[in-house]
Amino acid sequence: MKIVVIDGQGGRLGCLLVERIKACLPQARVYALGTNAVATAAMLKAGADLGATGENPVVRNVMDADGVLGPVGIIVANAILGEVTPAMAEAVGSCRARKYLVPMNSCGVVVAGVEEMPLPAYVARAVEVLAEELAGK
C-alpha cells in the first residue's frame, strides 16, 4: 500500500506522521513529499521509504496513493506560508485517496468543531483512522 505524507516548513508534523505510520502499518510504503528540501529530509530521516520535493512529485504521487496525510493546508492554495502551490492543492484535493488532515494554525484554516489537542494526539488519531479504514478494505 502506498501512503503519501506531505509537509512543509521544517517537517515536524511529517516526521511524527511517518514514525507513527511505520509503527502501525509496517507493510506500508511511505512516500515523504516535502514542499521544501528540509521537510523532505526530515521525513526521510524519520523512516520514510522514498522522498521527493516540490510541486511535480506531489501532483504525480497522490494520483495512485491509498492514503494522503498532512496538515490541513495541503488542500489550500498558497497555504503554509505560500509553500503549497495551487497545483499541489488541486492535486491533493482531487485525488482518489482518502485524506487524513491534521489541523494546524499555521495553515490559516480554522475547522469549526475540532477539539483542541496536542500535535502528537492529532497524529495518533489520523494514523489510527487510516489503519482502521485500510484494514476494512
C-alpha positions in Angstrom: 0.0 0.0 0.0 1.2 3.5 -0.9 0.8 6.1 1.8 1.8 9.7 1.0 2.8 12.2 3.7 3.1 15.8 2.6 4.6 18.5 4.8 6.4 21.8 4.6 8.4 24.2 6.8 10.7 22.1 9.0 8.8 18.8 8.5 7.9 18.2 12.2 4.4 17.1 11.5 5.6 14.9 8.6 8.2 13.3 10.9 5.5 12.4 13.5 3.2 11.0 10.8 6.0 8.9 9.2 7.1 7.5 12.6 3.5 6.6 13.6 2.6 5.1 10.2 5.8 2.9 10.2 4.9 1.7 13.7 1.2 1.0 13.0 1.5 -0.1 9.3 4.9 -1.6 8.8 3.9 -3.1 5.5 3.1 0.4 4.1 5.4 2.1 1.6 5.6 5.7 2.9 6.4 8.4 0.4 7.6 11.7 2.0 6.7 14.6 -0.2 8.1 17.9 1.0 7.2 21.3 -0.1 10.8 22.1 0.6 14.0 20.1 0.9 14.3 20.5 4.7 10.8 18.9 5.2 11.6 16.0 2.8 15.0 15.3 4.5 13.4 15.3 7.9 10.7 12.8 6.9 13.3 10.6 5.3 15.3 10.6 8.5 12.1 9.7 10.4 11.9 6.5 8.3 10.0 7.2 5.1 10.8 4.8 2.3 11.0 7.3 -0.5 11.1 11.1 -0.7 10.9 13.9 -3.2 10.5 17.7 -3.1 8.3 20.2 -4.8 5.2 20.5 -6.9 5.6 17.8 -9.5 6.3 15.0 -7.0 3.2 15.9 -5.1 1.0 16.1 -8.2 2.3 12.8 -9.6 2.4 10.8 -6.4 -1.0 11.5 -4.9 -2.7 10.1 -8.1 -2.3 6.5 -7.1 -2.0 6.8 -3.3 -4.0 4.7 -0.9 -3.9 7.5 1.7 -2.6 11.0 2.0 -1.7 12.6 5.3 -0.5 16.1 6.2 -1.6 19.4 7.6 -5.0 20.8 6.5 -3.1 23.3 4.4 -2.2 20.8 1.8 -5.7 21.3 0.3 -5.5 25.1 0.4 -3.7 27.0 -2.4 -0.8 29.2 -1.0 -1.0 27.8 2.5 2.0 27.0 4.7 3.5 30.5 4.1 2.9 30.0 0.3 4.7 26.6 0.1 1.6 24.9 -1.2 1.1 25.8 -4.8 -2.4 25.9 -6.4 -1.5 22.8 -8.4 -0.5 20.9 -5.3 -3.7 21.8 -3.5 -5.8 20.8 -6.5 -4.0 17.5 -7.0 -4.4 16.6 -3.3 -8.0 17.7 -3.2 -9.0 15.9 -6.3 -7.0 12.6 -5.9 -9.0 9.4 -5.3 -7.2 8.7 -2.0 -8.8 9.5 1.4 -7.1 12.5 3.0 -6.3 12.4 6.7 -5.6 16.1 7.6 -4.2 17.5 10.8 -5.5 21.0 11.8 -2.6 23.4 12.1 -2.9 27.1 13.0 -0.1 28.0 10.5 -2.3 26.9 7.6 -4.7 29.8 8.1 -7.7 27.4 8.3 -10.0 27.0 11.2 -12.0 23.8 11.3 -15.1 24.6 13.5 -15.9 21.9 16.0 -12.4 20.4 16.1 -11.3 19.6 19.6 -8.0 21.4 20.6 -5.4 18.7 21.2 -1.6 18.5 21.2 0.0 17.7 17.8 1.0 14.1 18.8 -2.6 13.3 19.7 -3.8 14.6 16.3 -1.1 12.4 14.6 -2.1 9.4 16.6 -5.8 9.8 15.7 -5.1 10.4 12.0 -3.0 7.3 11.6 -5.4 5.3 13.7 -8.3 6.2 11.4 -6.1 5.4 8.4 -5.2 2.0 9.7 -8.8 1.1 10.5 -10.0 2.1 7.1 -7.2 0.3 5.3 -7.9 -2.9 7.4 -11.5 -2.7 6.3 -10.7 -2.8 2.6 
